[in-house]
Amino acid sequence: MLRALLLENLHPQARTILESAGFDVTTRTGALDESELVDALQGVHLLGIRSKTHVTESVIAQAPDLLAVGAYCIGTNQIDLAAAADRGVATFNAPFSNTRSVVEIAIADIIALTRRLTEFNSAMHAGVWNKSAEGAHEIRGRTLGIIGYGNIGTQLSVLAENLGMSVVFYDTAEKLALGNARRAESLDELLDVADIVTLHVDGRSGNAGLFGEKQIARMRPGSVFLNLSRGFVVDYAALRDAIVSGHVAGAAVDVFPTEPKRKGDPFTSELQGLPNVILTPHTGGSTEEAQEAIGQFVSNKVRDYLATGSTTLSVNLPNVALDQPPGAHRLAYLHRNVPGVLAAVNATLAEHGVNVAGQLLATRGEIGYVVTDTDAPVEDAVLDALRSRPESVRLRLLS
């Protein structure tokens, strides 16, 4: 029986799907540090995490039974993808499932800050009636600057236009503008015109420090800033100074350079205590709808990989999906991407009198993946011959 370990309070659907597929599932709340994770992964074939658990090269090296990692979130920078691929550990994430939830909280933050709702709310709770239109604006007619025009940025662009905003975006990759959105040729060009600036970049290391003192100073006086992407891309000390000085009218922040591993752990930030700042505990994608969708999507992907060898939408292995005819016996062979592997696989099968019923090969960087269906059972001698080849990474007989 395959064993699964699910961490960080995943949606119950994640466990239900895996148990229905025959997995022995263990769930634990919160994240684990490196030593705890190594101990917990002994005898475990599938690990499910969110953003707080870090799957390092050392962890992967000490988890010989691990076959797949499911990241029940968008980002995968908490996983050493290259090390996982090198040891034949497939990784899957949920690149689309919480897009709507993040977009909606961005819209909510934008409206709350431009209408000064945080300040009015604090005053009312303190018993102060301060009815005023000063500094409060409609979002209609204002310009939204989106940095990072991926799945979230594009959907936010469409909804913002529906609310009457003008949209300008900046992305280092070539992206098709949706609706009436306009592409900025540089980050500075975007900052010169945007009333609201919102970050939706990914977690690649090159984005570290993307938005610092220089970029904050370039923002228009009285503009609003949002970061719902990654904590390490923004200089929050510089942002605090700009808010206190009044250069930035308000900010909403959902992600931080260092975040607690478990619910209820203490948290500190330079931005605490400012009345025109909205701080949320990395809950941009944390709606019941999104978490259910993520639980379904990732669990289905890892289930299918372990059952059929399908790597469709894997973030670190070649993407292969081969229909399996009834009665076929399937070999899933991960190997170094060197010349002659497919010929060697077929020669080995032929030497043992095994006929190929279907076959598909794909490569990704230094890793190759060939899925082979045979019309007769595969003997142990065939498996031993393939596993002993110098380019072998991992071989699985799936049926």
FIKE-857775 format. One record per residue (C-alpha): x, y, z. Coordinates in steps of 0.25 Angstrom, whole numbers, plus 5000, padded with zeros to 4 digits. Each point is the difference from the previous one (the first is absolute). Layout:
! FIKE-857775
XYZ ...
END
This chain:
! FIKE-857775
500050005000 500550144996 500150105012 499850145000 500350115010 499250134999 500550135007 499550145003 498549985001 499649964986 498649994996 499349875004 499849974985 501549984999 499949885009 498749954995 500549994986 501249935004 499449905010 498949974989 501249964991 500649905011 501050095007 500349995014 499950155004 500650075012 499750155002 500750105009 499850145004 501050114997 501349994993 501249915003 501550055001 501149924992 500349905011 498649975004 499649984985 501149904998 499549925011 498650014996 500349964985 500549865003 499149904993 499250114994 499850014985 499250134998 500250135008 498950114999 500450145005 499750144998 501050125001 500649995014 500749864999 501350004992 500449884993 501550014998 501049924993 500449945013 498649965003 499849934987 501349935001 499649945013 498649964995 500349884991 498549965000 499550134995 499450004986 499250134999 499850135007 498750084999 500150155002 498550045004 500350144996 500550084988 501450025004 501149895000 501250085004 500049925014 500449884992 501349974994 499449964987 501349964993 500449915012 498649934999 500249984985 501449945002 499449905009 498849974992 499050075010 498950064992 499450145005 498650064997 499450135004 498750074998 500350124990 498650044998 499149955011 500050125009 500250114990 498650065002 500250005015 501250084999 499450104990 498850025009 500850045012 500950094991 498750074996 499550015014 501350065005 500050104989 498650055004 500350005015 501350084998 499450104990 498850025009 500850015013 499249895006 501149955009 500250145006 498550025002 499849865006 501150035010 499450135004 498649955002 500549885009 500750115008 498750075001 500450124991 499050044989 500850064989 499150014988 500850064989 500249994985 501550055000 500949904994 498949904996 499949974986 499249924990 500849894993 499350044987 500950084991 501349975008 501149924993 500449875006 501549954997 500249855000 501449955001 500049854996 498949974989 499849855002 498849935004 499650095012 500550134993 499249984988 498749965007 500250125009 500150094988 498749954994 499250025013 500750145003 499650054986 498549955003 500150095012 500450124992 501550005002 501050024990 501149895000 501550014996 500949885003 501449965000 500649864997 501449964996 499449894991 499250044988 498549995004 498750034992 499350125006 498549965003 498950104998 500550155000 501249975009 501350064995 501449955001 501050085007 501449994993 500750025014 499749995015 500350155001 498950034989 499049925008 500350075013 499950144993 498649984997 499449905010 499150055011 500049865006 501249904999 499849855002 501049894999 499749874994 501449944997 500549865003 501049945010 501249994991 501350055007 500250114990 498850075005 500650025014 500150155003 499250034988 499250125007 500950085008 500350145005 500250054986 498749944994 499250055012 500550144998 499750004986 498549975003 499050124998 499850085013 498749955007 500049864993 499749875006 500849875000 499749865001 500849875001 499349874999 501249924993 501249975008 500650075013 501450014995 499850084988 499750135008 500850095010 498950015011 500950105008 500050094988 498549994998 499850035015 500850134998 499250044988 498749985007 500450075012 500550124992 498650004992 500749974987 499249874999 498650015005 499849865004 500449864998 499549855000 501049895003 499649855000 501549945000 501250025008 501549974999 499949915013 498649945003 499649915012 499949854997 498849985008 498750075004 500150085012 501550025000 500550145002 500250094989 500750144998 500150104989 500550144998 498650034995 499249975012 499350115007 499850094988 498550034998 500050014985 500749864998 499249874999 500849885004 499549864997 500749875004 500349944986 498549984998 499950054985 499649864995 499449955013 498549994997 499249875002 499750004985 501550024996 500549905011 499049894995 500450024986 501549995003 499749885008 499349934989 501050054989 501349965006 499549875007 499549964986 501350034993 500949925010 499049895001 500049984984 501550015000 500249895010 498949914994 500350034985 501350074999 499350134994 500950125002 499150104994 500250145006 501249955009 500950125003 501349925000 499849884991 499849984985 498550004997 499549874995 498649944999 499849874993 498649934999 500149865006 499349894993 499249905008 501049885004 501350084997 501150005010 500750135002 501450045002 500350145005 501550034998 500750135004 501450014995 501150104997 499850074987 501149944992 500049944986 499549864997 499249975013 498749974992 500849904991 500649945012 498649985007 499449944987 501249914998 499949955015 498649974998 500249934987 501149915006 499049955010 498949984989 499150115005 499250074989 499750155001 498650044999 500150155002 501250105004 500250145002 501350085003 500250145005 501250085005 500150125009 501450055002 500949895006 498949915002 499349904990 498749925003 499549894991 498749935003 499949864994 498849914999 500249854997 499049894997 500649905009 500550005014 501450065002 501049905008 500950055011 501249974991 499550124991 499850095011 501449975006 500650024986 499450144999 500350045014 501449964999 500350094988 500950125003 498950114996 498949945009 499350095010 498849935003 499249884994 498649965004 499149894996 498650055001 499249884996 
END
